């Protein structure tokens, strides 16, 4: 339904983390049961045709169509009894000993025993986000049925650089490439910068995969969230009883949303999760 496919991941040494750092990380991953192995430059060239000092090859990743995946998750929630209201903004929230009242832009007040704010990168009013910031990022997609190395159809790729490059194949055979993040919350709205960023991304990809030529069909830019630690915030909202905030900063939203569902659901039921302290602000 949502094009979900199991994929391997290739994490390339870059200017932020070199081959020694990646070797250490691969060993740490393997030690806790994550299927990862470090490969040196000779194996990297032979297996992937990429000239870098080293890389981590790992299993257990996946790719999907994000819009279809989100729609499917909402349909499943509705099947389980949830009610979805679209295009309604919560303007204010106030708690009391018995629950939380939410005031909406539709003029309605919503009453709940518990509230969980899951706003992505948009900071809700009254929810502190220490160390968090919104940046800009860029991406583009080739025409469908893009000729690419066979291994790329089963592998997600990104580099340990700042700014970094990432790329993967879409379900319709498009090559999706992005990166060039910039520490500005609104730079993504600059059309002239969009052109320059896409040229830079194209140049980086051509240097990494010189045999791949592609025609850009779509390009886009948007806001992206980062935290000081790289971890999300999954914690009660200070000074607001019965309220939790899940702020999934970074590029691991699917993983962290599963963790957040476990942490928050246990807390609402009066229990505790052993990982909760890792994500408290």
N, C-alpha and C positions, 0 to 999 in steps of 0.2 A: 504493500500500500504506500509506503513512504520511501521506497528505494533503499532500505537499510541493507548494507553489505559489510561483512567482516573484512577488515583491511589490516595489513601490516603497516608499520611506521618506520620511516628512515629519518633519523635526526642527525644532521650534518654538523661537523665541527665548524665554528665560525669565529668572529672576532670577540664575541662575549664569552664563549666557552670553547677552548681548544681541545685537541685530541686527548690530552692527559685528563682533563676534567670529564670528558665523556667516557673514558675508560673507567674512571672511578665511579661514575654514575651507573654505568652498565653493571658493574660488580655489585653496587648497592641494590639495584633493582632485582638482580638475580637472587641475591641473598634473602629477599623477602618473598620470593616466589613469582615475581613478574618475569615473563619469558622475554629476556633481552640478552643481546650479545654485542660486543664491540667488534668492529671490523676495521682493519688498517687501510692505508691508501691503496695497496695493491689489490686487495679483495674488493674494495669499493669501486675501483676502475673496472675490474673484471665482471662484477655482478651487476653494476648499475651504470657504468660508463661515466662516472662522475669523478672529477679530480679534486679531492679534498684530503686533508691529513687523516681523517678518520670519521666514523659515524657509529650510531647505535641502531641496530635493527631489532625491532620489538614486535610482538604480536598482541592481539587483544583490542585493537582499535576498530573503528567502524566509520562509515560515512552514510549520509542520508540526505534527502531533500528536506531542508529545515521547515519550510512552510507546510508541507504535507505531514511531516512528523508532528508539528504543533497542532494541526487540525485533528489528527488522529488521536492525540492525547486528550484534547478537549472533548471529542466525541466519546472516548472511553470514560472520562470523568462524568459526563452527562448520563451515560448508561448506568454508572454507579450511583446516581442520584444527585449529582451536582447541578446547579443552575448557573448558566453563564449569561452575563449581561455585557454586551459589547458597546464600546464608545460611551462609557460612563466613567467620569473622573471623580475620585474621592478628593474632596477639597479640604476637609478637616476630619480629625479623629479625636475622640475624647473617651477616656476610660473611667470606670468607677468600680467599686468592689464586685459587681456582678457581671461585668462585661465591658464591651466597647460599642460606642455609637459612631457611625460614619455618616458624614454629610456629603452628598453628591451634587454635581453640577446639574443633575436632573431635578433637583428640588426635593429629593427623597432622603429620609434618614433610615439607615440600615442598622439593625441591632444584631450583635453577635456575642456569643460567649467568649470566643477567642478570635484574634485576627492575625494573619500572617501577611506581611508586606513582601511581595516578590516583584520588584520593580526593575530588575535588570540593572542598567547603568543609570537610571533616572533616580536621583536621590529624593525620597519622600520627605515632606516637611516634618520636622521634629525627630528625625532618625539620624543620629550622628554617624558619620562615616570617616573616622580618623584614618589618615594616610591614604585615602582613596582619591583618585582623580579620573577625569574623563579626557580621553585623547581622541585623535582622528586616525582612521585607517582607510586603506584603498584596496580595491580588488577589480579584477576583470575576468571575462570568460571568452573563450574562443568560439568559433563556429562549431556546430555539432560534428561528430565523427572526426575529430581531430587526430591525425596520425601521430602516434606516440610510441615509445618503447613498451613492449608487452608488460614488463614488470610494473610500470606506472599505473596500470589499470587495477592493480591489487595493492597499491602502496600509497600512503599519505607521506608527504615530504615537507619538512621545514628545517631551517638552519638556526644554529645557536649564535645568532648575530643581532646587533642592535644598530639600525633597524633590521628586521629579519625578513626573509622571504619564505612563503609557503606555497605549495601547489598540490593539486590532486585532480583526478578525472571525475567528471560528473556522470550520472547515469545515462545521459544521452550522448556521451562521448565528447563532451566539452572539456577543455583544459581550463581549470579554475586556478588563478594565480593571484596572490595578494601580499600585503605587508606594507612596508615603508611608513610605519606608524610615526606620528608626530605628536609631541606633547602640547596639543592645543585642542580645546573642546569644540572649536568651530571651524578649524582649517578645512574640514571635509566639505564645507559649503563653497569653497573657492574653486570656480570652474577652471581657471587658468592653472591652478595647482593640480587639479585632477589630471590635466593633460601631461604635465611634467612628471607627476608621480607614476602614471601609467607607462610613460617612456622609460623611466628608471627601472620599473619592475620588469618590463620587456627586456631591457638590456641585461639585467641580472640573470634572468632566466636563460637568455641566449648564451651567456658565458658559462652557465652551469650545464645546460643541455644544448650544445652547439648544433646538434643535428635536428632539433625540433623548430620548425617554423610554423607560425600560426597567425590567423587573422582575428582581430578582436571583434566580437559581436556585441558584447555588453561591457560597460565599466561603471563602477559605482563607488561611493565612499560613505562613511558613516561614523558614528560615535562608538567608542570602545572604552571599557572600564579597566582600570588597573588598581591594585592595592599595593601598599608598601611591602607586604610580605609575599604577595602572589597568591595568598589564600583568600577565600570569600569570608564575609561576615555572616554568621548564623547564630543569632543571639536574641535575647529579649530586648525590647526597646526600653531604654532608660526612662524612668518617670512615667511609664505608661503600662499599667497592669494589663495582663491578658493579651499582650501584643508582642509579636515576634517580627524580626526583619531578616530576610534572606537576600543578601546582596552578592550576587555571583560574579565578582570582579574577575577578569581574566578570561582565558579561552577554554575553560574546562567546565562549561555550564552544565552539560549533561551529567558528568560525574558528580559535581557538587550538588546538583539538584536532588540526586538520589540520596546523598548523604544528608542533605538538609531535611528531606522528607522523613528520614529515620530519627534525626535529632529532635526536630520540632514535634513530630507526632507523639514521641515518647514523653516529651516535656508537658504537652497539653493534657496527656492522660495521667500526669502526676509521677512519671518515672524519670529516668535519666539515661543518657547515652554515654558510653565510655569515651567517645570521640568529641563530645560537646566542647570541652575546654580548648581544643585545637583551633576552633573557629570563633571563639568569643572575642568581641572587640575590646 
